[in-house]
């Protein structure tokens, strides 16, 4: 029964915390973490623990894959240098700084580096949820950084654990080989998996089966990478980025609609459940420490959390000025942002479930049989740092207002451009296409009128445009939606009167739903 109780508790927590977050204007992960801590006091749930294997092998591939599919490759390319520096050099510097602080508080160097590597990477899902108030350019850079930096951190983490346990040795060639295999092997396996997945999708004509292939891609990439000791994280990210570019040319509308709905719901539940489970684990970590140890651990949490923000801010400012000294190209000057925006990026370094999974995956004993030094302290400090960095999300809206970031209007402009140009080109190609299909002239005229009306509405969205077509379109849409609602009520009445079967109801309702979604605005659908 414990499994069923946990499923219900997680579902209720995700639902209630998300609703409260929207009403209170508080980031839901903060409330979900608190809910997990509170659930830890329920006797039936005290024995629940977050299995690190579940995070690394089940949650992580799915969440990273969806983040990769929905990010902007163009923005990643334009900010590639900064993203690579943040996801590699910053991770190593952060791990070293945390290790130095932890060693100063009494941890041996080996466990101190384990702690540093565990909490060095930012979390992709946490950043994706908590940084939505930022302009798209900043969100993309933060997401891309957090997608890649897990690979760097896990290499450092594995090396630190191996040296502490007695299974690894430290040398420059060995470390270089680990990073080469992790990054080169992960990227290659991700590309091969994406290619194989796309070839499989081309052979299928069933949207359901195509989505099964889509589901298999991240887990296959992660599994193959882990088998050769490469970075499973990077394999999933590379496969997702490739599919995001190739997929739209292969998939059909039904498949994309199905994938969008299923992946959005699945990642929403996985993400929310992870934060609750991290809260549960944080509550459990407290029970493993004595009162004196707890006071010491809380001090370490506070100092380490401050060090994470300080190192990130210093790195952001120092690297920018170093790049300016080295790169004097004119296009480099166009990428410059204000110092206040760098403060925003410094505050937005949230940690999450990957850090918790890494801490929980620490072996309980060394090869000699001696217990792993300060393991309980590392787990508690990791949980505490995750909580503190998530609480930083409460400061983010105020920091964003202080930074006076430029309003993000690029997406709206590009969306208008895409729709307008596509409609104009479609109108121009209409006679040729109609001739190829041997379409009746009256049908061609009917479609032309529809496209011309749609083009007027699109052009009405531009500056200094006539607002009358847009106003009429809003009235037309409202009328269509009202008529659809009436049609739906009639069909439901026929089912209730037993004049049509439930199967017929579902078929007709699906057609009405498709039409309603087409008429609805994108933000209403989301």
C-alpha positions as CSV (number, residue, x, y, z in Angstrom):
1,X,0.0,0.0,0.0
2,X,3.0,2.3,0.5
3,X,3.5,2.7,-3.2
4,X,-0.2,3.7,-3.8
5,X,-0.1,6.1,-0.8
6,X,3.1,7.7,-2.2
7,X,1.5,8.1,-5.7
8,X,-1.6,9.8,-4.3
9,X,0.5,12.0,-2.0
10,X,2.8,13.1,-4.8
11,X,-0.2,13.8,-7.1
12,X,-2.0,15.9,-4.5
13,X,1.1,17.8,-3.6
14,X,1.9,18.7,-7.2
15,X,-1.7,19.8,-7.8
16,X,-2.1,21.8,-4.6
17,X,1.3,23.4,-4.7
18,X,1.0,24.4,-8.3
19,X,-2.4,26.1,-7.7
20,X,-1.1,27.8,-4.6
21,X,2.0,29.0,-6.5
22,X,-0.1,30.6,-9.2
23,X,-2.4,32.2,-6.6
24,X,0.4,33.5,-4.3
25,X,2.8,34.2,-7.2
26,X,5.4,32.0,-5.7
27,X,7.5,29.5,-7.8
28,X,5.8,26.1,-7.4
29,X,9.1,24.2,-6.8
30,X,9.6,26.2,-3.5
31,X,6.2,25.0,-2.3
32,X,6.7,21.5,-3.6
33,X,10.0,21.3,-1.6
34,X,8.2,22.5,1.5
35,X,5.4,20.0,0.9
36,X,8.0,17.2,0.7
37,X,9.5,18.2,4.1
38,X,6.0,18.3,5.7
39,X,5.1,14.9,4.2
40,X,8.3,13.5,5.8
41,X,6.5,13.8,9.2
42,X,3.7,11.5,8.0
43,X,4.6,8.1,9.7
44,X,3.7,6.1,6.6
45,X,6.1,8.1,4.4
46,X,9.1,8.3,6.7
47,X,10.6,5.2,5.1
48,X,10.3,6.7,1.6
49,X,13.7,7.5,0.1
50,X,14.7,9.0,-3.3
51,X,16.6,6.2,-5.1
52,X,19.5,7.8,-7.0
53,X,19.2,5.3,-9.8
54,X,15.6,6.4,-10.4
55,X,16.7,10.0,-10.8
56,X,19.7,9.3,-13.0
57,X,18.1,6.5,-15.1
58,X,14.4,7.4,-15.2
59,X,13.6,11.0,-14.4
60,X,16.8,12.6,-15.8
61,X,16.7,11.3,-19.4
62,X,13.1,12.2,-19.9
63,X,13.4,15.7,-18.4
64,X,16.6,16.6,-20.2
65,X,15.3,15.3,-23.5
66,X,12.2,17.5,-23.3
67,X,14.3,20.5,-22.2
68,X,16.6,19.9,-25.2
69,X,13.6,19.5,-27.6
70,X,12.0,22.7,-26.5
71,X,15.1,25.0,-26.3
72,X,16.5,27.2,-29.1
73,X,19.5,25.9,-30.9
74,X,19.9,29.3,-32.6
75,X,20.3,31.0,-29.3
76,X,22.7,28.3,-28.1
77,X,24.9,28.8,-31.1
78,X,25.0,32.6,-30.6
79,X,25.9,32.2,-27.0
80,X,28.0,29.0,-27.3
81,X,31.2,30.4,-25.9
82,X,29.6,31.6,-22.7
83,X,27.5,28.5,-22.3
84,X,30.6,26.2,-22.7
85,X,32.6,28.2,-20.2
86,X,29.7,28.1,-17.7
87,X,29.1,24.4,-18.1
88,X,32.7,23.3,-17.8
89,X,35.1,25.8,-16.3
90,X,32.6,27.3,-13.9
91,X,31.5,23.8,-12.7
92,X,35.1,22.8,-11.9
93,X,35.9,26.2,-10.2
94,X,32.7,25.9,-8.2
95,X,33.4,22.4,-7.1
96,X,36.9,23.4,-6.0
97,X,35.7,26.5,-4.1
98,X,33.0,24.4,-2.3
99,X,35.6,21.7,-1.6
100,X,37.9,24.3,0.0
101,X,35.2,25.6,2.2
102,X,34.1,22.1,3.2
103,X,37.7,21.2,4.0
104,X,37.9,24.3,6.2
105,X,34.9,23.0,8.2
106,X,36.6,19.7,8.8
107,X,35.8,17.4,5.9
108,X,38.7,15.5,4.4
109,X,39.7,16.6,0.8
110,X,38.1,13.5,-0.9
111,X,34.6,13.9,0.6
112,X,34.9,17.7,0.3
113,X,35.4,17.3,-3.5
114,X,32.5,14.9,-3.6
115,X,30.3,17.6,-2.0
116,X,31.6,20.2,-4.4
117,X,31.0,18.1,-7.5
118,X,27.5,17.2,-6.3
119,X,26.3,20.8,-5.9
120,X,28.3,22.5,-8.6
121,X,25.9,22.0,-11.5
122,X,22.7,24.0,-11.9
123,X,19.5,22.0,-12.5
124,X,17.9,22.1,-16.0
125,X,14.4,21.5,-14.8
126,X,14.6,23.9,-11.9
127,X,16.0,26.6,-14.1
128,X,13.3,26.0,-16.7
129,X,10.5,26.4,-14.1
130,X,12.0,29.1,-12.0
131,X,13.5,31.4,-14.6
132,X,10.4,31.9,-16.7
133,X,10.2,35.6,-15.7
134,X,13.4,36.3,-17.6
135,X,13.6,37.3,-21.3
136,X,14.1,34.4,-23.7
137,X,17.8,35.0,-24.4
138,X,18.6,34.7,-20.7
139,X,16.4,31.6,-20.1
140,X,17.9,29.8,-23.1
141,X,21.5,30.5,-21.9
142,X,20.6,29.3,-18.4
143,X,18.9,26.2,-19.7
144,X,21.7,25.3,-22.1
145,X,24.3,25.7,-19.3
146,X,22.3,23.4,-17.0
147,X,21.8,20.8,-19.7
148,X,25.5,20.4,-20.3
149,X,27.1,21.1,-16.9
150,X,25.7,17.8,-15.4
151,X,28.1,15.9,-17.6
152,X,31.1,17.9,-16.3
153,X,30.0,17.6,-12.7
154,X,29.4,13.9,-12.9
155,X,32.9,13.3,-14.2
156,X,34.4,15.3,-11.4
157,X,32.0,13.5,-8.9
158,X,32.9,10.0,-10.2
159,X,36.6,10.9,-9.9
160,X,36.3,12.3,-6.4
161,X,34.3,9.3,-5.2
162,X,36.6,6.8,-6.9
163,X,39.7,8.4,-5.3
164,X,38.1,8.5,-1.9
165,X,36.9,4.9,-2.0
166,X,40.3,3.8,-3.4
167,X,39.3,2.8,-7.0
168,X,40.7,5.8,-8.9
169,X,44.0,7.6,-9.2
170,X,44.6,11.2,-10.1
171,X,46.8,12.1,-13.0
172,X,46.5,14.6,-15.9
173,X,46.3,11.9,-18.7
174,X,43.7,9.9,-16.7
175,X,41.5,13.0,-16.1
176,X,41.8,14.2,-19.7
177,X,40.8,10.7,-20.9
178,X,37.7,10.7,-18.6
179,X,36.6,14.1,-20.0
180,X,37.3,13.0,-23.6
181,X,35.3,9.8,-23.3
182,X,32.5,11.6,-21.4
183,X,32.1,14.4,-23.9
184,X,33.2,12.8,-27.2
185,X,31.5,9.5,-26.5
186,X,28.3,11.1,-25.2
187,X,28.0,13.5,-28.2
188,X,28.7,10.7,-30.7
189,X,26.2,8.3,-29.1
190,X,23.6,11.0,-28.9
191,X,24.0,11.7,-32.6
192,X,23.9,8.1,-33.6
193,X,20.8,7.5,-31.4
194,X,19.0,10.5,-32.9
195,X,19.8,9.3,-36.5
196,X,18.6,5.8,-35.7
197,X,15.4,7.1,-34.2
198,X,14.6,9.3,-37.2
199,X,15.2,6.4,-39.6
200,X,12.8,4.3,-37.5
201,X,10.2,7.1,-37.6
202,X,10.4,7.4,-41.4
203,X,9.4,3.7,-41.6
204,X,6.3,4.1,-39.5
205,X,2.9,5.6,-40.4
206,X,1.2,5.3,-37.0
207,X,1.5,8.3,-34.7
208,X,1.3,6.1,-31.6
209,X,4.3,4.0,-32.7
210,X,6.2,7.1,-33.7
211,X,5.8,8.4,-30.2
212,X,7.0,5.1,-28.8
213,X,10.2,5.7,-30.8
214,X,10.4,9.2,-29.4
215,X,10.1,7.8,-25.9
216,X,12.9,5.3,-26.5
217,X,15.4,7.8,-27.9
218,X,16.5,9.5,-24.6
219,X,16.6,6.2,-22.6
220,X,18.5,4.4,-25.4
221,X,21.0,7.2,-25.7
222,X,21.6,7.3,-21.9
223,X,21.9,3.6,-21.6
224,X,24.4,3.3,-24.5
225,X,26.5,6.1,-23.1
226,X,26.6,4.6,-19.7
227,X,27.7,1.2,-21.1
228,X,30.8,2.8,-22.5
229,X,31.4,5.1,-19.5
230,X,30.5,8.2,-21.6
231,X,28.2,11.0,-20.4
232,X,24.6,9.9,-20.6
233,X,23.5,13.4,-19.9
234,X,25.3,14.8,-23.0
235,X,24.1,11.9,-25.1
236,X,20.5,12.8,-24.2
237,X,21.0,16.5,-24.8
238,X,22.7,16.0,-28.2
239,X,20.0,13.6,-29.3
240,X,17.3,16.0,-28.2
241,X,18.9,19.0,-30.0
242,X,19.2,17.0,-33.2
243,X,15.6,15.7,-33.1
244,X,14.5,19.3,-32.5
245,X,16.0,20.3,-35.9
246,X,15.2,17.1,-37.9
247,X,12.0,16.1,-36.3
248,X,9.7,18.8,-37.8
249,X,10.6,17.5,-41.3
250,X,9.7,13.9,-40.5
251,X,6.7,13.9,-38.0
252,X,3.1,14.5,-39.0
253,X,0.6,16.8,-37.3
254,X,-1.2,14.0,-35.4
255,X,2.2,12.7,-34.0
256,X,3.3,16.2,-33.0
257,X,0.0,16.9,-31.2
258,X,0.1,13.6,-29.4
259,X,3.8,14.1,-28.4
260,X,3.2,17.7,-27.2
261,X,0.3,16.6,-24.9
262,X,1.9,13.5,-23.5
263,X,5.4,14.9,-22.9
264,X,4.1,18.1,-21.4
265,X,2.0,16.2,-18.9
266,X,4.7,13.6,-18.2
267,X,7.5,16.1,-17.6
268,X,5.2,18.3,-15.5
269,X,4.4,15.4,-13.1
270,X,8.0,14.1,-13.1
271,X,9.4,17.5,-12.3
272,X,6.9,18.2,-9.6
273,X,7.3,14.8,-8.0
274,X,11.1,15.2,-8.0
275,X,10.9,18.4,-5.9
276,X,8.6,16.7,-3.4
277,X,10.9,13.7,-3.1
278,X,13.9,16.0,-2.6
279,X,11.9,17.6,0.3
280,X,11.2,14.1,1.7
281,X,14.9,13.2,1.5
282,X,15.9,16.5,3.2
283,X,13.6,15.7,6.1
284,X,15.2,12.2,6.3
285,X,18.7,13.7,6.2
286,X,18.0,15.7,9.4
287,X,17.2,12.6,11.3
288,X,20.6,11.1,10.6
289,X,22.4,14.0,12.5
290,X,22.8,14.7,16.2
291,X,21.9,18.1,17.5
292,X,25.5,19.3,17.5
293,X,26.1,17.9,14.1
294,X,22.9,19.6,12.9
295,X,24.1,23.1,14.1
296,X,27.4,22.5,12.3
297,X,25.7,21.3,9.2
298,X,23.4,24.4,9.1
299,X,26.4,26.7,9.2
300,X,28.0,24.7,6.4
301,X,24.8,25.0,4.3
302,X,24.7,28.8,4.8
303,X,28.4,29.3,4.0
304,X,28.4,27.0,1.0
305,X,25.2,28.6,-0.4
306,X,26.9,32.0,-0.2
307,X,30.0,30.7,-1.8
308,X,27.9,29.3,-4.8
309,X,26.4,32.7,-5.5
310,X,29.7,34.6,-5.0
311,X,31.7,32.3,-7.2
312,X,29.1,32.4,-9.9
313,X,28.9,36.2,-9.8
314,X,32.7,36.6,-9.8
315,X,33.0,34.2,-12.7
316,X,30.4,36.0,-14.8
317,X,32.1,39.3,-14.4
318,X,35.7,38.1,-14.7
319,X,35.2,36.0,-17.9
320,X,33.2,38.8,-19.6
321,X,36.1,41.3,-19.2
322,X,38.7,38.7,-20.2
323,X,36.7,38.0,-23.4
324,X,36.5,41.7,-24.1
325,X,40.3,42.0,-23.8
326,X,40.9,39.0,-26.1
327,X,38.0,39.4,-28.6
328,X,37.8,42.9,-30.2
329,X,35.5,41.9,-33.1
330,X,32.6,44.3,-33.7
331,X,30.0,41.5,-33.5
332,X,31.3,40.8,-30.0
333,X,30.3,44.2,-28.9
334,X,26.7,43.6,-30.1
335,X,26.4,40.7,-27.6
336,X,27.2,42.9,-24.6
337,X,24.7,43.1,-21.8
338,X,24.5,45.2,-18.7
339,X,26.2,44.4,-15.3
340,X,22.7,44.2,-13.7
341,X,21.7,41.4,-16.1
342,X,24.8,39.4,-14.9
343,X,23.5,39.8,-11.4
344,X,20.3,38.2,-12.5
345,X,22.1,35.3,-14.1
346,X,24.1,34.9,-10.9
347,X,21.0,34.7,-8.7
348,X,19.4,32.2,-11.1
349,X,21.9,29.3,-10.4
350,X,19.3,26.9,-9.0
351,X,20.2,23.4,-7.8
352,X,17.9,20.4,-8.0
353,X,17.4,16.7,-8.1
354,X,20.6,15.8,-9.9
355,X,22.6,17.1,-7.0
356,X,20.5,15.2,-4.5
357,X,20.8,12.0,-6.5
358,X,24.6,12.4,-6.6
359,X,24.8,12.8,-2.9
360,X,22.5,9.8,-2.2
361,X,24.6,7.7,-4.6
362,X,27.7,8.1,-2.5
363,X,28.8,4.6,-1.3
364,X,28.3,3.8,2.3
365,X,31.8,2.3,2.8
366,X,35.3,2.5,1.4
367,X,37.1,-0.5,-0.2
368,X,38.7,-1.1,3.2
369,X,35.3,-1.5,4.8
370,X,35.4,1.8,6.7
371,X,32.3,4.0,6.5
372,X,32.5,6.7,3.9
373,X,33.7,9.8,5.8
374,X,30.9,12.4,6.6
375,X,28.4,10.8,4.2
376,X,25.4,12.0,6.2
377,X,26.7,15.5,6.4
378,X,27.2,15.6,2.6
379,X,23.6,14.5,2.1
380,X,22.2,17.0,4.5
381,X,24.3,19.9,3.1
382,X,23.3,19.0,-0.4
383,X,19.6,19.0,0.5
384,X,20.0,22.3,2.4
385,X,21.8,24.0,-0.5
386,X,19.1,22.9,-2.9
387,X,16.5,24.4,-0.6
388,X,18.4,27.7,-0.2
389,X,19.0,28.1,-4.0
390,X,15.3,27.4,-4.6
391,X,14.4,30.0,-2.1
392,X,16.4,32.4,-4.2
393,X,13.6,32.2,-6.7
394,X,11.6,34.4,-4.3
395,X,14.1,37.1,-4.9
396,X,14.3,36.7,-8.6
397,X,11.2,38.8,-9.6
398,X,12.5,41.8,-7.6
399,X,16.0,41.4,-9.0
400,X,14.6,41.3,-12.5
401,X,12.7,44.5,-11.9
402,X,15.9,46.1,-10.5
403,X,17.9,45.0,-13.5
404,X,15.5,46.7,-15.9
405,X,16.0,43.9,-18.5
406,X,14.8,44.9,-22.0
407,X,11.3,43.7,-23.0
408,X,11.4,40.5,-25.0
409,X,9.5,41.2,-28.2
410,X,11.6,39.2,-30.7
411,X,9.4,36.1,-30.5
412,X,6.3,38.1,-31.3
413,X,7.9,39.8,-34.2
414,X,9.3,36.5,-35.6
415,X,6.0,34.7,-35.1
416,X,4.2,37.4,-37.1
417,X,6.9,37.2,-39.8
418,X,6.6,33.4,-40.1
419,X,2.8,33.4,-40.3
420,X,2.6,36.4,-42.7
421,X,5.2,35.2,-45.1
422,X,3.9,31.6,-45.1
423,X,0.4,32.9,-45.9
424,X,1.6,35.2,-48.7
425,X,3.7,32.4,-50.3
426,X,0.8,30.0,-49.9
427,X,-1.5,32.4,-51.8
428,X,1.1,32.8,-54.5
429,X,1.4,29.1,-54.9
430,X,-2.3,28.4,-54.7
431,X,-3.0,28.4,-58.5
432,X,-0.1,26.1,-59.2
433,X,-1.1,23.6,-56.5
434,X,-4.8,23.8,-57.5
435,X,-3.8,23.0,-61.1
436,X,-1.7,20.0,-60.0
437,X,-4.6,18.6,-58.0
438,X,-7.2,19.5,-60.6
439,X,-9.3,21.4,-58.0
440,X,-12.7,23.0,-59.0
441,X,-12.4,26.8,-59.4
442,X,-15.1,27.6,-56.9
443,X,-13.1,25.7,-54.2
444,X,-10.0,27.6,-55.1
445,X,-11.8,30.9,-54.8
446,X,-13.2,29.8,-51.4
447,X,-9.7,28.9,-50.1
448,X,-8.3,32.1,-51.5
449,X,-10.8,34.3,-49.7
450,X,-10.1,32.5,-46.4
451,X,-6.3,33.0,-46.8
452,X,-6.8,36.7,-47.8
453,X,-9.0,37.3,-44.7
454,X,-6.4,35.6,-42.5
455,X,-3.6,37.7,-44.1
456,X,-5.5,40.9,-43.3
457,X,-5.8,39.8,-39.6
458,X,-2.0,39.1,-39.5
459,X,-1.1,42.4,-41.0
460,X,-3.4,44.1,-38.6
461,X,-1.1,43.0,-35.8
462,X,1.7,45.2,-37.1
463,X,2.5,48.8,-36.2
464,X,0.3,51.5,-37.7
465,X,-2.1,48.9,-39.1
466,X,-5.8,49.0,-39.5
467,X,-7.4,47.6,-36.3
468,X,-10.7,46.8,-37.9
469,X,-9.8,43.3,-39.3
470,X,-8.4,42.3,-35.9
471,X,-11.5,43.4,-34.1
472,X,-13.8,41.6,-36.6
473,X,-11.6,38.5,-36.3
474,X,-12.0,38.5,-32.5
475,X,-15.8,38.7,-32.8
476,X,-15.8,35.9,-35.4
477,X,-13.6,33.7,-33.2
478,X,-15.9,34.3,-30.2
479,X,-18.9,33.5,-32.3
480,X,-17.4,30.3,-33.6
481,X,-16.4,29.2,-30.1
482,X,-19.9,29.9,-28.8
483,X,-21.4,27.9,-31.6
484,X,-19.0,25.0,-31.0
485,X,-20.1,25.0,-27.3
486,X,-23.7,24.7,-28.4
487,X,-22.9,21.9,-30.8
488,X,-21.1,20.0,-28.0
489,X,-24.1,20.4,-25.7
490,X,-26.4,19.0,-28.4
491,X,-24.1,16.0,-28.9
492,X,-23.9,15.3,-25.2
493,X,-27.7,15.5,-25.0
494,X,-28.0,12.9,-27.7
495,X,-25.7,10.6,-25.7
496,X,-27.7,11.2,-22.5
497,X,-30.9,10.4,-24.4
498,X,-29.2,7.2,-25.6
499,X,-29.7,8.1,-29.2
500,X,-26.0,7.9,-30.0
501,X,-23.3,5.6,-28.5
502,X,-20.4,6.8,-26.3
503,X,-18.1,5.8,-29.2
504,X,-19.8,8.3,-31.5
505,X,-19.7,10.9,-28.8
506,X,-16.0,10.6,-28.4
507,X,-15.4,10.7,-32.2
508,X,-17.6,13.8,-32.7
509,X,-16.2,15.5,-29.6
510,X,-12.6,15.0,-30.9
511,X,-13.5,16.8,-34.1
512,X,-15.1,19.7,-32.1
513,X,-12.0,19.8,-29.8
514,X,-9.7,20.1,-32.8
515,X,-11.7,23.0,-34.1
516,X,-11.7,24.7,-30.7
517,X,-8.0,24.3,-30.3
518,X,-7.4,25.8,-33.8
519,X,-9.5,28.8,-32.9
520,X,-8.0,29.3,-29.4
521,X,-4.9,31.5,-28.7
522,X,-1.6,29.7,-28.0
523,X,-1.5,31.0,-24.4
524,X,-5.0,29.6,-23.8
525,X,-3.8,26.2,-25.1
526,X,-0.7,26.2,-22.8
